[in-house]
Amino acid sequence: MAPLPSAPAAPRSDEDAADAPPYDRRRAWLVTAMIVAFMVINFADKAVLGLAAVPIMDELRISNSTYGLVSSSFSLLFSLSGLVVGFLSSRISSRTLLFVMTLTWAVAQLPVLIVAAVPTLIAGRVLLGAAEGPAASMSMHALYKWFPAHRRGVPSALQIGGAALGTLVSAPVLTWLITDHGWRSAYAALAVVSAAWALVWWCVGHDGPFDHARPSGAGKQPPGTTHLPYRKLLLSGTVLGSISSAFGAAWALSLSHVWLPSYLRTELGMTPGTSATVISTVSAFSLVLLLTVSPLMDALKARGVSSRWSSGATQGFAVCLAGCAMAVFPFVDAAVPRLLLIGLAFGTVAVAIPLHYMTAAEVVPTAQRGALFGIVAATGTLPGLVAPYLTGRLIDGADTAASGYTTAFLIAAVVMVLAGLLAVTAIRPERDARRLGLGQEPHRALADSAR
């Protein structure tokens, strides 16, 4: 990738001085590759239940509401664990946290392989959700430890791109396993892959040098760091707006993982293979957006565009656009326009994921970043607890399944548009950094991103 145009250098602070830690390019990109693989597995784990929905519902003879309950159980501890682990991240290394998470993912696939029943499905999903709750925020936190502030745009996009890549790759592979070898084979394969990743990570996933969250001495913070009350951080418009964009995006993503495969098969009459192709195409669209938008944000900042407009408004508008597409596609009969709208509704929201982390990071002291990421992830992903079960209830309670899906998609559209508008209005990193008295740290990050 060609280097971004440079802007006049801003004054450098302590992180940029001669005593700044060295940037190990080779190790940093090795860790990036591992974290991308981590996110691929993470989203394959999320997608497997949705891809296997029809055969599981047929075999176990469960209703849409029960299936929605099983799906929502994934989020029962998801937000809580993200919050708890976020606060623990300043005391426990990222290497250990991610290792334990992935081993737990492997274990979570086992109950349903022993006894296929609703209770074991729920038990596995609850355990998986608890282990995946901190995954996105803590893997991003681990990634940031290997890159200085001005080099984080592309790695951040790749980390979130691993989520889109996970669905892109897993949809056809898991669908093939489910169709040709039974749905249990997909669960078994994911257990093996998760365990294998954990073993490799333990060997190569050491924490990087750009980590100011860890104490430099007994009970002491590193010199020059700031610590603010979390109440002040959480009530800042930028953090609230970042959470809002994450909330709107998460509503669409939860429907995508849980109900979109079933909708494509039962309402649009697609075969399992065609459904998997559509889901992979939507994920490919998300991946292209992710790999395009984040470098574009860096380029805009290099030209002096504020974070409010470069990354704040962009994520809000993306969620609004997806919400508008969500409201329209159930009423479109023509196949090609409908599929294009489905791609916009479920693919565009991916833009908000790396950007809401980037905007939140600009108004939080580095030492508190992991904890704040955990809080943002915990609150921003709450739709996973509500949307799947609500959708199942709407489908079972409607005159037809099609009308139930339509109502669910319209509710999602309203939530997404409102969340996106709040993000556009509230996210103002430069203003909030000044109000919080963080003149040096956010200024440093913005100045670095311009070089």
C-alpha positions in Angstrom: 0.0 0.0 0.0 1.4 3.4 -0.9 2.2 5.7 2.0 -0.5 8.3 2.8 0.2 11.9 2.1 2.0 13.5 4.9 1.0 16.6 6.9 3.3 19.0 8.7 4.6 17.3 11.8 3.0 18.3 15.1 4.9 18.6 18.3 5.7 15.2 19.7 5.1 14.2 23.2 6.5 11.5 25.5 5.4 8.5 23.3 7.0 10.0 20.2 10.3 11.0 21.9 13.6 9.2 21.6 12.7 6.9 24.4 9.6 5.6 22.7 9.5 1.8 22.4 10.9 0.3 19.1 8.4 -0.8 16.4 9.0 -4.4 15.5 7.3 -4.6 12.1 7.7 -8.4 11.6 6.4 -9.4 15.0 3.6 -6.8 14.8 2.3 -8.2 11.5 2.6 -11.8 12.8 0.4 -10.9 15.7 -2.0 -9.1 13.3 -2.2 -12.3 11.2 -3.0 -14.3 14.4 -5.6 -11.9 15.5 -7.3 -11.9 12.1 -7.4 -15.7 12.3 -8.8 -15.3 15.9 -11.6 -13.1 14.5 -12.3 -15.6 11.7 -12.8 -18.4 14.2 -14.8 -16.0 16.4 -17.4 -15.3 13.7 -17.5 -18.8 12.5 -18.5 -19.8 16.0 -21.2 -17.2 15.9 -22.5 -18.2 12.4 -22.7 -22.0 12.9 -26.0 -22.0 14.7 -27.6 -19.8 12.1 -26.2 -21.9 9.2 -27.5 -25.1 10.9 -30.8 -23.6 12.0 -33.1 -25.4 9.5 -31.7 -29.0 10.2 -31.5 -28.3 13.9 -35.1 -27.1 14.1 -36.3 -30.0 12.0 -34.4 -32.6 14.0 -35.2 -31.3 17.5 -38.7 -30.1 16.4 -38.3 -26.7 18.0 -40.3 -23.5 17.2 -39.0 -20.3 15.9 -39.4 -18.8 19.4 -37.4 -21.6 21.0 -34.7 -21.3 18.4 -34.6 -17.5 19.0 -34.3 -18.2 22.7 -31.3 -20.5 22.1 -29.7 -17.9 19.9 -30.3 -15.1 22.4 -28.8 -17.2 25.2 -25.4 -16.6 23.5 -25.7 -13.0 24.8 -26.7 -13.8 28.3 -23.2 -13.4 29.7 -21.7 -11.8 26.6 -21.9 -8.2 27.7 -21.1 -8.9 31.3 -17.9 -10.9 30.5 -16.8 -8.2 28.1 -17.1 -5.7 30.9 -15.4 -7.8 33.5 -12.5 -8.8 31.3 -12.1 -5.2 30.1 -11.3 -4.2 33.7 -9.0 -7.2 34.1 -7.1 -6.4 31.0 -4.8 -4.0 32.9 -3.7 -6.8 35.2 -3.7 -9.9 33.0 -1.7 -10.1 29.7 -3.5 -10.2 26.4 -1.6 -13.4 25.6 -3.3 -15.2 28.6 -6.7 -13.7 28.0 -6.9 -14.7 24.3 -5.5 -18.1 25.1 -8.1 -18.8 27.7 -10.9 -17.5 25.5 -10.2 -19.7 22.6 -9.8 -22.9 24.7 -13.2 -22.1 26.2 -14.6 -21.7 22.6 -13.4 -25.3 21.9 -15.0 -26.6 25.1 -18.3 -24.8 24.4 -18.8 -26.8 21.2 -18.8 -30.1 23.1 -22.1 -30.3 25.0 -24.2 -30.6 21.9 -21.9 -33.3 20.5 -22.6 -35.4 23.6 -26.4 -34.9 23.8 -28.3 -33.0 21.1 -31.1 -31.2 22.9 -32.3 -27.7 23.7 -30.6 -27.6 27.1 -27.2 -28.5 25.7 -27.6 -26.1 22.9 -28.3 -23.3 25.4 -25.5 -24.4 27.7 -23.0 -24.4 24.8 -24.2 -21.0 23.6 -24.1 -19.4 27.0 -20.5 -20.6 27.6 -19.5 -19.5 24.1 -21.0 -16.1 24.6 -19.2 -15.6 27.9 -15.9 -16.5 26.2 -16.6 -14.4 23.1 -17.9 -11.3 24.9 -14.4 -9.8 25.3 -13.0 -11.2 22.0 -13.3 -8.1 19.7 -12.3 -5.5 22.3 -9.5 -7.5 23.8 -8.0 -8.6 20.5 -8.1 -5.0 19.4 -6.4 -4.0 22.7 -3.8 -6.7 22.1 -3.2 -5.4 18.6 -2.8 -1.8 19.7 0.1 -3.0 21.9 2.1 -3.8 18.8 1.5 -0.6 16.9 2.1 3.1 17.6 -1.0 5.3 17.3 -0.2 6.5 13.7 0.0 2.9 12.4 -3.2 1.5 13.8 -5.7 2.3 11.0 -5.0 -0.6 8.7 -4.4 -3.2 11.5 -7.7 -2.1 13.1 -9.5 -2.6 9.7 -7.8 -6.0 9.3 -8.9 -7.1 12.8 -12.5 -6.2 12.1 -12.1 -7.5 8.6 -11.4 -10.9 10.2 -15.0 -10.9 11.3 -16.3 -10.4 7.7 -13.7 -12.9 6.5 -14.9 -15.4 9.1 -18.4 -15.4 7.7 -17.1 -15.3 4.1 -15.0 -18.4 4.7 -17.2 -20.2 7.2 -20.5 -19.9 5.3 -19.6 -22.3 2.4 -17.3 -24.5 4.5 -19.7 -25.0 7.4 -22.6 -25.3 5.0 -20.8 -28.1 3.2 -20.1 -29.9 6.5 -23.7 -29.5 7.6 -25.1 -30.7 4.3 -22.8 -33.6 3.6 -21.7 -34.7 7.1 -24.5 -33.5 9.5 -24.6 -30.4 11.5 -22.7 -31.9 14.4 -19.6 -32.1 12.2 -19.4 -28.3 12.0 -19.4 -28.0 15.8 -16.6 -30.6 16.0 -14.5 -28.9 13.4 -14.8 -25.6 15.2 -13.7 -27.2 18.5 -10.5 -28.5 16.8 -9.7 -25.2 15.1 -10.2 -23.2 18.3 -7.9 -25.4 20.3 -5.2 -25.4 17.6 -5.2 -21.6 17.4 -4.9 -21.4 21.2 -1.7 -23.5 21.1 -0.1 -21.5 18.4 -1.0 -18.2 20.1 0.6 -19.3 23.3 3.9 -19.6 21.4 3.8 -16.3 19.5 1.2 -14.0 21.1 3.4 -12.1 23.6 2.3 -8.6 24.6 3.8 -5.7 22.5 5.9 -2.7 23.7 3.2 -0.1 23.1 1.4 -1.0 26.4 1.0 1.8 28.9 -1.8 0.1 30.8 0.6 -2.1 32.7 2.4 -0.7 35.8 6.0 0.4 35.4 6.7 -0.3 39.1 5.0 -1.6 42.2 1.6 0.1 42.3 2.7 2.9 40.1 1.4 4.1 36.8 3.8 5.1 34.0 4.9 8.7 34.1 2.8 11.1 32.1 -0.4 9.0 32.1 -3.8 10.3 33.1 -6.6 8.5 35.0 -10.2 9.8 34.9 -13.4 8.7 36.6 -15.2 6.3 34.3 -18.4 8.2 34.9 -16.9 11.2 33.1 -15.6 9.1 30.3 -18.9 7.2 29.8 -21.0 10.4 29.8 -18.9 12.1 27.1 -20.8 12.5 23.8 -18.1 10.7 21.9 -18.3 7.5 24.0 -22.1 7.6 24.0 -22.2 8.1 20.3 -19.6 5.3 19.7 -21.8 2.9 21.8 -24.8 4.0 19.8 -23.3 3.2 16.5 -22.1 -0.2 17.9 -25.6 -0.8 19.2 -27.2 -0.2 15.8 -24.6 -2.3 14.0 -25.0 -5.1 16.5 -28.7 -5.3 15.9 -28.2 -5.9 12.2 -25.3 -8.3 12.8 -27.3 -10.4 15.3 -30.1 -10.8 12.7 -27.5 -11.6 10.1 -25.9 -14.4 12.1 -29.2 -15.9 13.5 -32.0 -15.3 11.1 -30.7 -14.4 7.7 -29.7 -17.9 6.7 -33.1 -19.2 7.6 -34.9 -16.3 5.9 -33.0 -16.9 2.7 -33.9 -20.6 2.7 -37.5 -20.6 4.0 -38.8 -17.3 2.6 -36.8 -16.8 -0.5 -36.6 -20.5 -1.4 -32.8 -20.7 -1.7 -30.9 -23.9 -1.5 -28.3 -24.3 1.3 -25.5 -23.7 -1.2 -27.1 -20.6 -2.7 -27.9 -19.2 0.8 -24.2 -19.7 1.8 -23.1 -17.9 -1.4 -25.3 -14.9 -0.6 -24.1 -14.7 3.0 -20.5 -15.0 1.8 -21.1 -12.2 -0.8 -22.5 -9.9 1.9 -19.4 -10.6 4.0 -17.1 -10.0 1.1 -18.8 -6.6 0.6 -18.2 -5.9 4.3 -14.6 -6.8 4.0 -14.1 -4.5 1.0 -15.7 -1.7 2.9 -13.5 -2.3 6.0 -10.3 -2.4 4.0 -11.2 0.8 2.2 -12.8 2.9 4.9 -10.1 2.8 7.6 -7.2 3.8 5.3 -9.5 6.5 3.9 -10.1 7.8 7.4 -6.3 8.0 8.0 -6.0 9.9 4.7 -8.7 12.4 5.7 -7.0 13.0 9.1 -3.7 13.5 7.3 -5.4 16.3 5.3 -6.7 17.9 8.5 -10.3 16.6 8.6 -11.4 16.3 12.2 -12.2 13.0 13.7 -15.8 14.1 14.2 -16.3 14.1 10.4 -13.8 11.5 9.3 -14.6 8.7 11.6 -17.5 9.9 13.7 -20.0 10.9 11.1 -18.9 8.1 8.8 -19.9 5.4 11.2 -23.2 7.1 12.0 -24.1 7.5 8.3 -23.2 3.9 7.6 -25.6 2.6 10.3 -28.3 5.0 9.0 -27.9 3.8 5.4 -28.0 0.1 6.5 -31.2 0.9 8.5 -32.9 2.5 5.4 -32.0 -0.6 3.3 -33.4 -2.8 6.1 -36.7 -1.0 5.9 -37.0 -1.3 2.2 -35.9 -4.8 1.1 -38.8 -6.8 2.5 -41.1 -4.9 0.2 -39.0 -5.4 -3.0 -40.0 -8.4 -5.2 -37.4 -8.1 -7.9 -34.6 -10.6 -7.1 -31.5 -8.5 -7.9 -32.6 -5.2 -6.2 -33.7 -7.1 -3.2 -30.3 -8.9 -2.9 -28.5 -5.6 -3.3 -30.6 -4.1 -0.5 -29.9 -7.1 1.7 -26.2 -6.5 1.1 -26.5 -2.9 2.1 -28.6 -3.7 5.2 -26.3 -6.4 6.6 -23.0 -5.5 5.1 -22.7 -1.7 5.5 -22.8 -1.7 9.3 -19.4 -3.4 9.4 -17.9 0.1 8.8 -19.0 1.2 12.3 -17.1 -1.6 14.2 -13.5 -0.4 13.8 -14.5 3.3 13.7 -16.4 3.2 17.0 -13.3 1.8 18.7 -11.1 4.5 17.1 -13.3 7.4 18.2 -13.7 6.0 21.7 -9.9 5.5 22.0 -9.4 9.2 21.3 -11.1 10.4 24.5 -9.7 7.9 27.0 -6.3 7.7 28.7 -4.3 4.9 27.3 -4.1 3.2 30.7 -7.9 2.9 30.8 -8.4 1.9 27.2 -8.9 -1.8 27.7 -11.5 -1.2 30.4 -13.4 1.3 28.3 -13.3 -0.9 25.3 -14.9 -3.6 27.5 -17.6 -1.3 28.5 -18.3 -0.1 25.0 -18.4 -3.7 23.8 -20.7 -4.8 26.7 -23.3 -2.1 26.1 -23.0 -1.9 22.3 -23.6 -5.6 21.8 -26.8 -5.8 24.0 -29.0 -6.3 20.9 -27.7 -9.9 20.7 -29.6 -10.6 23.8 -32.9 -9.1 22.5 -33.1 -9.2 18.7 -32.9 -13.0 18.0 -35.6 -14.0 20.6 -37.8 -11.0 19.6 -37.6 -12.0 16.0 -38.6 -15.6 16.8 -41.6 -14.5 18.8 -42.7 -12.1 16.0 -42.4 -15.0 13.4 -44.4 -17.4 15.6 -47.0 -14.8 16.5 -47.6 -13.4 13.0 -50.2 -14.7 10.5 -47.4 -15.8 8.2 -43.7 -16.2 8.7 -43.1 -13.6 6.0 -45.1 -10.9 7.9 -43.2 -11.8 11.1 -39.9 -11.3 9.3 -41.0 -8.1 7.8 -42.0 -6.7 11.3 -38.7 -7.7 12.7 -36.8 -6.1 9.9 -38.8 -2.8 10.3 -38.1 -2.7 14.0 -34.4 -3.2 13.3 -34.5 -0.4 10.7 -35.9 2.1 13.3 -33.3 1.1 15.9 -30.5 1.4 13.4 -31.5 4.8 12.0 -32.0 6.3 15.5 -28.7 4.9 16.6 -26.9 6.2 13.6 -28.3 9.7 13.9 -27.3 9.8 17.6 -23.7 8.8 16.6 -23.5 11.5 14.0 -24.8 14.1 16.5 -22.8 13.1 19.6 -19.3 11.9 18.4 -17.0 14.9 18.7 -13.6 13.5 19.9 -11.6 16.8 19.7 -14.2 18.7 21.8 -14.6 15.9 24.3 -10.8 15.5 24.7 -10.5 19.1 25.6 -13.4 18.9 28.1 -11.9 15.9 29.8 -8.5 17.6 30.1 -6.8 15.2 27.7 -5.0 17.8 25.7 -1.8 15.7 25.3 -2.9 12.1 24.7 -5.7 12.6 22.1 -3.6 15.4 20.5 -0.7 13.0 20.2 -2.8 10.3 18.5 -4.2 12.8 16.0 -0.8 14.3 15.3 0.7 10.9 14.8 -2.1 9.8 12.4 -1.2 12.8 10.2 2.3 11.5 9.6 
